[in-house]
Amino acid sequence: MSPAKAMSVSVDKQPRVLQLGYFAELENALGFKHHLSEAGFDVIVVAGGEPSEQVYRVISGKTDDTDELIGLRNAIERETGNLGFVTHSPFESNTLEDIFDQPRLTYHVAQASPTPTAGHSVRRTAGNTSVLNRSPQEKIESSPGFTAGGLQITPTVGLSLGYDDNITLAHSNEISSLFYQISPAIRVELPSDHSVLMLIAAAEIVRYVDSPIDNRQSWHLRLDWIWDISTRQDLNLFAQYGDGADRRGEGRRQGDAGLVAIDPDEWERLDFGGEWDYGAVGNRGRLTLRAGASNLNYTNNRGNGTPGDLGTRALDRDWYFLGGTFYWRVAPKTSLLLDYLYTDINYDVATDFDSEEKSWMFGVTWDATARTSGTIKYGNLEKDFADPERGGFDGPTWVATIDWRPRTYSVFTLTGTRNTQEPNGGGDFVVREDLSLSWLHDWAARFGTTVDIGIGSDDYRPTTRKDDLFYWGVGARYTFNQHFRFGASVTSYNRDSVVEEFDYKQLIFLLSLEATL
């Protein structure tokens, strides 16, 4: 419904909800939510208020049919003894909806969305991707910003000073340098009666004091549209364009190739796609369908075009994916799932690397209590090349994310993956495995820390190269007020490869300041 049409709807037809509780503490709100969920009712928690004075409402339903909500209220009262009242939907005036059972777009100050990559980096990221550490309640806290002409606008900027003791990830002859980073971003939201339109623009400028050849910058523009079609259907569409560069030592220039004194490989990338959900909240069955496409083109270091010197031409490619997940609820907050994904990868020049990937996974997802939630999927992945001379892959794949929140201000997250990656110059493909654990904790209202630790491996098949990686990160964050935050962190990487040339150790120190209006 357009904003103009929404204005013409009578007050009696404005969307309403059933409010069941109002709490000053998140843990109490989540506990009450769990109590109602155990009784078979589907409720959500909505955060509001200022970041320093959060309040949490427990609500259920969303409809313009008051009689339907009264029936729901009577049913909850009969089963649990809890009273509720019908009130206006909080989602008509803001975008703080937080349905814990479904992923929603979130962002951090000074990093409005994840910075896009070329989609093939073989290097993990220890610590936070944001220049500062998250708060355990980041996803449900109000965000700073201002409103103008019906738009919610959040401009931010991050300023960082750091030291990298091995810029090119070299085994020997390491290059070290001080560096500074500027990260401006802006997020604009246009909410209407049943949808939200979001535009994100962000850039990252990095300059090295002692190694200017490694200077780089990236930027991206992303548009998201979330449409609540009905109580049974949701549609999320996105489009994103990005421009960036691979660091020396990454992508096709690992090992000794990273020490060659030529500019980093620069690229442009376009992505678009969407996701459609079918199934009302509380239904036993729910279906999610997704599709998308990407195009990656490099813009420099193109070689001379001969078979022996393709340069970055060999990396140009596009790919599209189709997939879906079916959920079957077996308990109020636990569902079994069946997931399928098909990906078609096509190279512009190196066509002998064209391939198709198909994966099936079974799993479970749960939000059983106020303290634990997670998703575990396990199955099989097939990768078949268009070139019959390439062997392909047929083996197990998995994805797992488990959150444990002993307190509202403390959360542990365990993640694990096993999948295939494009090789970028080494072997036909890479089998990657990762397992990481992070701990976010707020020691006081203004001060918090993050600890990350992870292990991983890259198996370059069918070659003999296999890399083992250990990485960790420690960071701290101090919030002066809702407009300024200061952070400090140190991250470390240690790669041990069968091929000695690809061994490296790296240590990065970072001081950051984030500001927002």
N, C-alpha and C positions, 0 to 999 in steps of 0.2 A: 504494500500500500504506500502510495506516495505521501510526502508530508502534507501536500495540499488536500488530498482526500482524507487524510487523518484528521485534519482540522474540521471537516464537515461531519464527522461521526459524532453522534450524540453521546452525552456523558454516560448514559446507561450502556452503550456499546463499546466503551473503552475497555481494553484488555484488563482483566483483574486476576488476582491470585489469592490463595488462602494463606494468610500468615499464621504460623503456629508458635513462633518463639522469637524473642529479641534478646540478644546477649552482648555483653561487653567483652567476653573472653571467647576466643575462637574454639578452645578445647571444649568449653561447655556447649557451644553451638553444634560442634561435630558429634559430641556425645548424645545430644538430643536427637540429632539427625539419625544416628545409629539406632537409637531406641525406636524411632518410628519406622525405620527400614526393617528392623527385625519383626515388626508387626505386619510387614507386607506393603507398606506405603512408600511411594517414591517422593522424596523431598530433596531440596537443594539448599545450599547456604549462599547467601549474597552478602558481600562485604560493602560497607559504605562508610562515610565519614572521612575525616582527615587521617593521614598516615599515622599521626601521633595519638589519635583518638578513634580507633577503629570500632565499629559496631557490626554485629552479624545477625542477619534475619534468616530464620528458617521458614521456607515457604514451600507450597505445593500447588501444582496446577497452573495453567495460564490460559484463560478463555474469556470471551465477552458474555458467556452464558452464566449469569449469577446463580441460577437454579442448580446448575451442574456443580458449582463450587460449594453450595450449601449441602448438596448430597454428599460430597466428599467430606465436608466438615462433620456431618452427622456420623458418617462411617468411622472416621478417626476417633470421634468422641466415644462411640460404642466400643471400639476395640481397645483403646488405650486410656480413655478418660481425659485426654487432653483436649482443651478447647481451642478454637481458632476463630478468626474473623476474616471476612472478605474485604480486600482493599485493592487499590490501584496497583497495577504491575510496576515494579521498580525499573523494568527494562524499557519503559517508554520515554524516560528522561535521562538515562545514562546507559553506559555500556559495561557496567560492572558485573554482568551476569557471570556466575562461576558454577557451572554444572560440573561437579567433581568427576562424574562418570564419563565425560567426553572431553577430548583435548580441545582447547581453545587457543587462539593466538595470544601470546604473551610477549612481553619485551622488557628490556632493561634500560635504565637511564643511559644515555649516550651510546646506545646500540639498539636502535629501534627494531631491528630484525637481524638474524644471523648474517654476517658478511658472506656473500656467495663465493665459492671457489670454482676452479675449473672442473671439479667433479671427479678428480682422479688422484688427489694427493695421497701419498703413502705415509704421511706423517700424522700422528695423532696430536691432539691438543690436550695437554695436561692443564689442570686448573680451569678457571672460568674463561669462556670465550669473550665475555664482557671485560672491559678494562678494569672494572671493579668487581668485587664479590657480591653475589646475590644475598638477599635476606631469605631465611626459610619461609617467610610469608610474602615473598615478592609477588607471587601470582595473584594474591587476593588483596593486596594493599592498593589504595587509591594512588593514582599517578598524578604528579604535578602537571601543570599546564594551565591553559585559559580557554575560554569559550568566546567565539566571535562569529556572528551571523549564523548561529546554529551549528558551527563547527567546533569540535574539541581539538585543540592544537597543543602539541607538546614538542617544543624545540629543545634540543640538548646539545652539549658539546663536551667532549672528553679531551683532556690534555695530559700527556704521559711523557715521562722521562725514564729511560731504561739503559741497561747495559747487556749486550749479547756477547758471550765469549767465543762463539763459533757460528758466525753468520751463515756460512755456506754448508754447514753440517759435514765438515771435512774430517777425514781420518788423521791427516797431518797437515802442517802449514795452515793452521787455523787463523782466521781473520776475526778480530774482535773490535768492538766499537761501542761508544755511547750512541744512543739514538733518541729521537723524540717523535711523538705521534700525536696527530690532531684528528679527532673523530667527531665531526658535526653530524647531526641527524635531526629530522623533523618528522613527526607523525601527525596526520590529520584524519579525524574521524567525522563522518556525517551519518548520524543515526536517524532512522525513520521509524515508522510504526512497527514494521516487521523485518527490518534489515539494517545492516551497518556497512557503509562503504569506507574503506581505509586506504590511505595513500601514505607510503613511507619512502623517504629519500634520505640516503646516508652516504657518507664518504669516509675514507681512511687514508691519511697522508703520513708516510713514514720516511724519515730522513736520518741517515747514518753520518756521524761526524767524521769518522776516519775511513769510510768506504762508500763514497757517493755513488759508485756504480750500482750499489744495491738499493738505492732510493727507489721507492715505489709508491703508487697511489691506486686506490680503487674506489669505485662508487657504484651504487645500484639504486634502482627505482622499482618499487613494488606496489601493486594495486590488489587489494582483496575486497571481495564482496561476499558477505554472509547474509543469506536470505532464509528467514524462518517461514517456509511456505505454508505449513500447517502444523497441527499438533503431531503429525506423523512424518513430516518431511522437512529436511534442511538441505540447503545447497550452498556450498562454499566454492567460489571460483577465485583464481589468482592469475596474475601475469607479472613477470619480473624480467628486467633487463639489467645486466651487470657488466662492468668493465674492470679488469684487474690484471694481476701478473703473478706468475709462479716465482717464488724465491729461488735464487741459485742454491743448488743442493736438493731441490725438490723436483717432482715431475720427471721429465726426461733427462735432467742434469744432476743426477745423484753421483756420489763418489767424486772421483777426480774431475769429472766433467763440470762440477760446480765451481771449480777454481778457474775455469776459463774466463778471461776478462771480457765478456760481452754482456750486454744488458739482459736483465731478466726477461723471460718469455712472457709476452703480453697477450691477452685474449679478450674476447667479447662473448657473452653468453646470454641467450634468451630462453626463458622457461615460461610455460603456461599450462594450466590444467584445472582440475577441480575434483570435488568429492560430493557425493549425494548420499544422504542418510535416509533410510526409510524405517519407520517403527516408532511408535509413540513411547515416551518415557514410561516404563513399567511393563511394556509388552514382553512376552516371553522370548520372542524372536525379533532380531533387528538385523538389517542389511546395510552395508556401506559399500558403495561402488566408487572407484577412483580411476582417473585417466589423466595423462599429461604428456608433454613433449618438450624436448630441449634441443638447442643447437649451440655448438661450441666451435668457435673459429679463432685461430691465433692470428695476430696482426704484425708480428716482426720475427726476425730470425728464421725466414722462410726457406733458406737454402737456395740452390740454383734450379731446383725442380727435377733434377736427374734422379734415377732410382737410387743412386748412391749418396745423394745429398738432398733429401726431402726437407730437412730442418723441421720446423714446427708444422709443416703441411701434413706430416704423418699423424698428427694428433687431431686434426679437424674431423669432427663427426657430429651426427645428430642421433637422437634416440627417443623412442616413445614407450610408454608403459600403459598397461591396462590391468586392473585387478579389482579385488573386492574381498570383504570380510563378512562372514555370517556369524552372528552372536546368538547363543541360546542360553537364556538365563536359567540357572539351576538352583539359585538361592537369591535372596533379595538384592545382594550386591556382588554376586559372582556369576560369571558367564563363561561357558565354553565357546571356543571360536574355531573357525576354519578359514584360512587365509590363502588366497591365490594371487600371484603376480607374474605377468608376462612382460618382458622387456625386449625390444628389438633395437640393436645397435648397428649403425651404418657409418663407415668411415668414407670420407670424401676421396682420398688418394690411396691409403693403405687398406684397400678393400678386402684383402685376404684376412683381415682381423674382424670383418663383419660377423656378428653372432646373434643368437637368440638365447634368452635366459627364461627359464620357467621354474617357479618355486611353489611348493605346497607346504603349508605349515598348519599343524594343529596346536591348540594352546588353551590357556585360561587367563582371564583378566578378572581382577577383584578389587573392591574397595570395602573390605569386610568390616573394618573398624575405623575409628578415628585415627588409629596409629599406623596401620599398614595398608598398602595398596600395591598393585603391580600387574604386569603382563608378562607371560612366558609363552613363547612360540617355538616349536621345534618341527622340522620337516626335512624335505629333500629339495636340492637345487640342481638343475641341469643347465649346462652351458654348451651349446652346439655351434660350431663355426661353419660359415658358408664354405670355407676351404676344407675339403675332406682330409687334407694332409695334417690338419691340426686336431689333436686328440679330444679336446673339450673336457668337461668336468661333469661328474655325476656323484654327488655326495651329500652329507648332512649339512643343514643350515639351521641357525637358531637366532633368536632375538629375545632378550630378557631385560626388564627394568623392574626393580623392586624398591619401594620407598618404605622406610620405617621412621616414624615420627614419635620418639619417646616423649617429646614436649612440643608445644606449638612453635617454640623458638629453636628447635633442633631437628634436623632431618638427615638421615643416612640414605644414600641412593647407590644401589648396586646395579651395574649394567653389563651386559655381555652380548657379543655378536659373533657370527661366523658367516661370511659371504665371499663373493668374488669381486675383484676390482680389475680395471683395465691396467695393462702392464707399463705403458709409456717407455718402451725401449728395452725391457727385460723380460724374456719369456713370452708365452702366449697370453697368460692371465695370472693373476695373483689371488691365492686363497688367504684371506685375512681373518684372524681371530683376535678378539679383544675382551678383556675383563677389567673393569675399573670400579672403584669404590670412592665415593665422595661424602664428606661430612660438612654440613653447614650449621653453624651455631651462633646465636645471638647471646653474647655474654651480658649485655646491657641494652637499654633501649636504643643507644646510638652506636654500639660497637659490636661487630661480629667477625667471625673468621670462617675460612674455608680450607679444607684439607682434601687433596685428591691423590690417589695412587692407582697405577694401572700397569698391566702387562699385556703384551701383544706379540703376534708373529705374522710375518708375511712369507708365503711360500710361492716362489716364482716358478711356476710349472711351464714346461717340463725341464727347466734348467736345474742345476744343483744349488742355486742360490736360495738360502733361507735366512731371514732376519728375525732376531728376537729383540724386543724392545721393552724397556722398563722406564716408566716416567712417573713423576710426582710433582705436586704443586702445593704451596702453602701461601695463604693470603689473608689479609686483614682489611676491614672496612670501618671507617668512622663517618657517621652522618652528622654534619653540623646542623642542618635543618633540611626541609623538604627540597631545597634548591641546590645544596652543595654536599658532595660526598668526597672523602679522601680515601685512597687505598694504597696498599703496598703488597707486593707479592714476589715470590721466587719460584721458578719452575726449572725442572731438570729432565733431560732426556739422555738415555744411554742405549745405543743400538749395537748389538753384537751379531755380526753376519758371518756366514760361512765364507764369503768372499771378503777378505780383509779390507779392501778398498772402501767398503760401505759401512765399516764401523765408525761410530762417532759418539762424542759426548758433548753435551751443551748445557749451559747454565744461563738463565735470563733473570735479571732483576728489573723490577718495574715499580715506579711511583706514579700515581694517577690522581687527577682531580676531575670530578664531573660536576657540571652545572646545568641547570634547567630553569626555565622561566616558570 
